[in-house]
Amino acid sequence: MVRLDDEAARARVLEAADRLYYRLGIQAVGMDALRAESGVPLKRLYRLFPSKEAIVEQVLLGRRQLWNSLVDDAVSTGAPRQRLLAVYDALARWFDEDDFRGCVFINSFGELGTTAPRIAEIVRSHKAEFQARLARLVAEAGGPPSLAAQLAILAEGAQTTAAIAGNSDAATHARQAAEILIDITIGADAA
């Protein structure tokens, strides 16, 4: 058996944790399940990560990078109005993935937010970063800051609704509502 270096072992644990936490929930997954899924012995797992919360933090930071890539790809081209609406198109594609289980940040906050201040801080920071990104796009389109908050709420609500409903219809409805908000606030002919 080939012994993994610490970096490779960490990566295996985080990949396993990401899969299991997203599919089953954080509280349902113990360290023994992470050991079994990752193939990293329990003693080494604890040496690499001092606590389960430390693993959750790293999983969320990794998911933040995935989310940012998803949004970056969605808003990379087009006029500002189209870039704002492209966020909802990206959500629809994500919601249609077989393993979609909702927003890992919302799910994590729901499970741990009141008992794990560092997790709550990561989730809040992630959500604020998304709203700030929308605010930049809204500003480029000539809209007021309040529009960014409204568009973010539509995206967040779509994520939760899609997870519960098990389909991507919420993205379509959120996009339609976003179009109305944009048209009323900025104008249908906006860039």
ZAMARGU-4260 file (C-alpha; in steps of 0.2 Angstrom, whole numbers, plus 5000, padded with zeros to 4 digits):
<rodrens>
0) 5000/5000/5000 | 5007/5017/4995 | 5007/5030/5009 | 5000/5046/5005 | 5009/5062/5010
5) 5000/5074/5021 | 4994/5085/5007 | 4986/5070/4997 | 4978/5063/5013 | 4971/5080/5017
10) 4964/5081/4999 | 4956/5064/5001 | 4948/5068/5018 | 4941/5084/5011 | 4934/5076/4995
15) 4926/5063/5006 | 4919/5075/5018 | 4912/5086/5004 | 4903/5071/4996 | 4896/5065/5012
20) 4892/5081/5021 | 4883/5087/5005 | 4873/5071/5002 | 4869/5066/5020 | 4872/5082/5031
25) 4886/5087/5043 | 4879/5080/5059 | 4875/5063/5051 | 4893/5060/5046 | 4905/5055/5060
30) 4924/5054/5059 | 4923/5035/5056 | 4913/5037/5041 | 4926/5050/5035 | 4939/5037/5038
35) 4930/5024/5029 | 4926/5035/5014 | 4943/5043/5013 | 4954/5028/5017 | 4964/5039/5029
40) 4967/5031/5046 | 4957/5039/5060 | 4973/5044/5070 | 4980/5053/5055 | 4964/5061/5051
45) 4964/5069/5068 | 4982/5074/5066 | 4978/5083/5049 | 4962/5091/5056 | 4960/5095/5075
50) 4941/5094/5074 | 4926/5090/5063 | 4923/5109/5063 | 4940/5112/5055 | 4935/5100/5041
55) 4918/5108/5038 | 4927/5125/5037 | 4939/5118/5024 | 4925/5110/5014 | 4915/5127/5014
60) 4931/5136/5008 | 4932/5124/4994 | 4914/5126/4990 | 4916/5144/4990 | 4929/5142/4976
65) 4917/5131/4966 | 4903/5144/4968 | 4914/5158/4963 | 4920/5149/4947 | 4901/5145/4943
70) 4897/5163/4945 | 4913/5169/4936 | 4909/5158/4921 | 4891/5164/4920 | 4894/5183/4921
75) 4910/5183/4910 | 4902/5189/4894 | 4888/5200/4888 | 4880/5216/4893 | 4878/5220/4912
80) 4859/5216/4911 | 4863/5199/4902 | 4876/5195/4915 | 4864/5198/4929 | 4852/5186/4922
85) 4865/5173/4917 | 4867/5170/4936 | 4849/5162/4936 | 4854/5152/4920 | 4869/5145/4929
90) 4858/5141/4944 | 4846/5131/4933 | 4860/5121/4926 | 4866/5117/4944 | 4849/5113/4950
95) 4847/5100/4936 | 4863/5091/4941 | 4859/5073/4948 | 4868/5077/4965 | 4860/5094/4968
100) 4855/5095/4987 | 4853/5113/4989 | 4866/5126/4994 | 4879/5119/5005 | 4881/5136/5014
105) 4863/5137/5018 | 4863/5118/5023 | 4878/5120/5034 | 4871/5136/5043 | 4855/5127/5046
110) 4864/5113/5054 | 4877/5122/5064 | 4875/5141/5062 | 4870/5143/5080 | 4883/5132/5088
115) 4898/5135/5077 | 4902/5153/5076 | 4916/5151/5064 | 4905/5141/5052 | 4892/5155/5053
120) 4905/5168/5049 | 4911/5158/5034 | 4893/5157/5028 | 4889/5175/5031 | 4905/5180/5022
125) 4901/5170/5007 | 4883/5177/5005 | 4890/5195/5007 | 4903/5192/4994 | 4889/5185/4982
130) 4879/5201/4985 | 4894/5212/4983 | 4897/5204/4966 | 4879/5207/4961 | 4881/5225/4967
135) 4896/5227/4955 | 4885/5220/4941 | 4870/5231/4945 | 4881/5247/4946 | 4888/5242/4929
140) 4870/5241/4923 | 4866/5258/4930 | 4855/5251/4944 | 4854/5256/4963 | 4862/5246/4976
145) 4845/5240/4983 | 4843/5230/4967 | 4858/5219/4971 | 4850/5214/4987 | 4834/5210/4979
150) 4842/5199/4965 | 4853/5190/4979 | 4837/5186/4988 | 4829/5179/4972 | 4845/5168/4970
155) 4845/5162/4988 | 4826/5158/4988 | 4828/5149/4971 | 4842/5138/4979 | 4831/5133/4994
160) 4816/5130/4984 | 4824/5120/4971 | 4832/5109/4984 | 4815/5106/4992 | 4805/5104/4975
165) 4818/5093/4967 | 4818/5102/4951 | 4825/5118/4942 | 4808/5127/4940 | 4813/5139/4954
170) 4828/5146/4943 | 4816/5150/4929 | 4804/5159/4941 | 4818/5168/4949 | 4825/5174/4932
175) 4808/5180/4927 | 4806/5190/4943 | 4824/5197/4941 | 4820/5202/4923 | 4804/5212/4930
180) 4815/5220/4944 | 4829/5225/4932 | 4816/5232/4919 | 4807/5242/4932 | 4823/5248/4941
185) 4835/5251/4926 | 4824/5249/4911 | 4822/5236/4898 | 4834/5245/4886 | 4848/5245/4899
190) 4865/5239/4893
</rodrens>
